[in-house]
């Protein structure tokens, strides 16, 4: 396990590597506390899942979260992780940018859940379709003229 790990852990919708892509110096700022980052990833993943359950209450239309969802979750996880950090000087601007990015990620997730926006990658297409209901059969045994 490390901050450069690019494999999804069970229940996580982003990796530690994706979090360091959001904030390059994350491992140093968090003093290499991977357990804390894992808790932030789990929390951000659960938040995204709870939002998206509004659109997909029974099952996900993907086996692995698409990259765009993973980016949103990693942004939320990094923001959650850095909220505990005390900055001095101009670094406060960094947290303002991260907060704005996290707010954008939440708005995007809500727009996906409300069907205002749609995922563009990683969706399962097999077995997904729309049921079409026809009219009732007419005539004897459903055969006959209208």
SULJO-V496640 format. One record per pair of residues at least 12 apart in sequence whose C-alpha atoms are under 10 Angstrom apart, sorted by the first residue. I is the first residue (numbers start at 1). J is the second residue. D is the distance in whole Angstrom. If there is no record, write none. Layout:
i->[I;I]
j->[J;J]
d->[D;D]
//
This chain:
i->[1;1;1;2;2;2;2;2;2;3;3;3;3;3;3;3;3;3;3;3;3;3;3;4;4;4;4;4;4;4;5;5;5;6;6;8;8;8;9;9;9;10;11;11;11;11;11;12;12;12;12;12;12;12;12;12;12;12;12;12;12;13;13;13;13;13;13;13;13;13;13;13;13;13;13;13;13;13;13;13;14;14;14;14;14;14;14;14;14;14;14;14;14;14;14;14;14;15;15;15;15;15;15;15;15;16;16;16;16;16;16;16;17;18;18;18;18;18;18;18;18;19;19;19;19;19;19;19;19;19;19;19;19;20;20;20;21;21;21;21;22;22;22;22;22;22;22;22;22;22;23;23;23;23;23;23;23;26;26;26;29;29;29;29;29;30;30;30;30;36;37;37;37;37;37;38;38;39;39;39;40;40;40;40;40;40;40;40;40;41;41;41;41;41;41;41;41;42;42;43;43;43;43;44;44;44;44;44;44;44;44;44;45;45;45;45;45;45;45;46;47;47;47;47;47;48;48;48;48;48;48;48;48;48;48;49;49;49;50;50;51;51;51;51;51;51;51;52;52;52;52;52;52;52;53;54;54;54;54;54;55;55;55;55;55;55;56;60;60;61;61;61;61;61;61;61;62;62;62;62;62;63;63;63;64;64;64;65;65;65;66;66;66;66;66;67;67;67;67;68;68;68;68;68;68;68;69;69;69;69;69;69;69;71;72;72;72;72;72;72;72;72;72;73;73;73;73;74;74;75;75;75;75;75;75;75;75;76;76;76;76;76;76;76;76;77;78;78;78;78;79;79;79;79;79;79;79;79;79;80;80;80;82;82;82;82;83;83;83]
j->[16;34;35;16;17;27;32;33;34;15;16;17;18;19;20;26;27;28;32;33;34;37;38;16;17;18;19;20;21;27;17;18;20;18;19;64;65;70;38;41;42;42;41;42;43;45;46;38;39;40;41;42;43;44;45;46;64;65;70;73;74;41;42;43;44;45;46;48;49;64;65;66;67;69;70;71;72;73;74;77;38;41;42;44;45;64;65;66;67;69;70;71;72;73;74;75;77;37;38;41;70;71;73;74;77;34;37;38;41;74;77;78;74;67;70;71;73;74;75;77;78;37;41;70;71;73;74;75;76;77;78;79;81;74;75;78;71;74;75;78;71;72;74;75;76;77;78;79;98;101;74;75;78;79;82;94;98;78;81;82;81;82;85;86;87;81;82;84;85;81;77;78;80;81;82;77;81;77;80;81;73;74;76;77;78;79;80;81;82;73;74;75;76;77;78;80;81;73;77;73;76;77;80;72;73;74;75;76;77;78;79;80;69;70;72;73;74;76;77;73;73;76;77;106;109;69;70;72;73;76;105;106;109;110;113;73;109;113;109;113;106;109;110;111;112;113;114;109;110;111;112;113;114;115;113;110;112;113;114;115;110;111;112;113;114;115;113;123;124;119;122;123;124;125;126;128;121;122;123;124;125;122;123;124;122;123;124;121;122;123;119;120;121;122;123;119;120;121;122;105;108;109;119;120;121;122;105;108;109;112;119;121;122;105;101;102;103;104;105;106;107;108;109;102;105;106;109;102;105;98;99;101;102;103;104;105;106;98;99;101;102;103;104;105;106;102;95;98;99;102;95;96;97;98;99;100;101;102;103;98;99;102;94;95;98;99;95;98;99]
d->[9;8;10;7;8;9;8;9;7;9;5;6;9;8;7;8;6;10;8;9;7;9;10;6;5;8;9;8;10;9;5;9;10;7;10;9;10;10;9;10;9;9;9;7;10;7;8;8;10;10;6;6;9;8;6;8;10;9;9;9;10;7;8;10;8;5;9;9;9;8;6;9;9;8;6;9;9;6;8;10;10;7;9;9;8;10;8;10;9;8;5;7;9;6;6;9;9;10;9;8;8;10;9;7;10;8;7;8;8;8;9;9;9;10;8;7;9;6;9;10;10;9;9;10;8;9;5;7;9;7;6;10;10;9;10;8;9;9;9;10;8;10;7;6;10;10;7;9;9;10;10;9;7;9;10;10;9;8;9;8;10;8;8;10;10;8;8;9;8;7;7;8;9;6;10;9;9;9;10;9;10;9;8;5;7;9;6;6;10;7;7;9;8;5;8;9;9;9;8;9;9;7;9;9;6;8;9;6;5;9;9;8;10;9;9;6;9;9;8;9;9;9;10;9;10;8;10;8;7;9;9;8;7;9;10;10;9;10;10;10;9;7;6;10;9;6;9;7;7;9;7;5;9;10;7;9;9;6;7;10;9;10;8;5;7;7;8;9;9;10;8;6;6;8;10;8;9;6;5;5;9;8;8;8;7;9;10;9;7;9;8;8;6;5;7;10;9;7;8;10;10;10;8;8;8;9;9;9;8;10;8;9;10;8;9;8;10;9;5;8;10;8;8;9;8;9;9;9;9;7;9;7;6;9;9;7;10;9;9;8;5;8;10;7;8;9;10;8;10;9;8;10;10;6;6;10;9;7;10;10;9;9;10;8;9;10;8;10;9]
//
